[in-house]
Amino acid sequence: MTFKRSKGMFDISTGLGDIRFDQCEGTFNVSGVQADIDASRIVIEDESKFLTNGGDIKVVPAKTPRHNITIATGTGRGLLDYNGNTIVGSFKFSAEKGKGRIVSPYRFERQTTYKDDLKIIRNQNDEGKKVDYLLKEQVIGNSLPEILIKTIRGSAVLSK
């Protein structure tokens, strides 16, 4: 599915198949099971979410976002690439400890570990298991917008 130079509220969900946005403006609530999500040169006009279980997510804003953004992937790469725009906001990164990666060009102010349900269930013995997740936080310039980039066993990445 590809959207070019479109405006509006994008409320899209797919099982298989990639979702692409190029030069779109609006509110994005996008999810896929086994899908890559590529949102290039977009203008985010309200709180937006990009979610996939087994694919990669790449979000490249056309200008500095003023609204909250969530990027979440199970095993893929979740990338927010500011592409030279000013980086401002409260950033939280989450990944399964020892399984996922968190990457940022900035220093983290806080790092904590918390227990939560195992998200990737491979067999019956995995049901109800708790595992450690790593949470890293940083504020750059201002506490708004709130940006959450999370993964389970992939990569959560912020790029300048």
Secondary structure as GFF3:
##gff-version 3
##sequence-region A 1 160
A	DSSP	beta_strand	2	4	.	.	.	ID=ss1
A	DSSP	beta_strand	7	16	.	.	.	ID=ss2
A	DSSP	beta_strand	19	22	.	.	.	ID=ss3
A	DSSP	beta_strand	25	34	.	.	.	ID=ss4
A	DSSP	beta_strand	37	44	.	.	.	ID=ss5
A	DSSP	beta_strand	48	52	.	.	.	ID=ss6
A	DSSP	beta_strand	57	61	.	.	.	ID=ss7
A	DSSP	beta_strand	69	73	.	.	.	ID=ss8
A	DSSP	beta_strand	77	81	.	.	.	ID=ss9
A	DSSP	beta_strand	89	96	.	.	.	ID=ss10
A	DSSP	beta_strand	101	103	.	.	.	ID=ss11
A	DSSP	beta_strand	110	117	.	.	.	ID=ss12
A	DSSP	three_ten_helix	124	126	.	.	.	ID=ss13
A	DSSP	beta_strand	130	140	.	.	.	ID=ss14
A	DSSP	beta_strand	146	151	.	.	.	ID=ss15
A	DSSP	beta_strand	155	159	.	.	.	ID=ss16
###
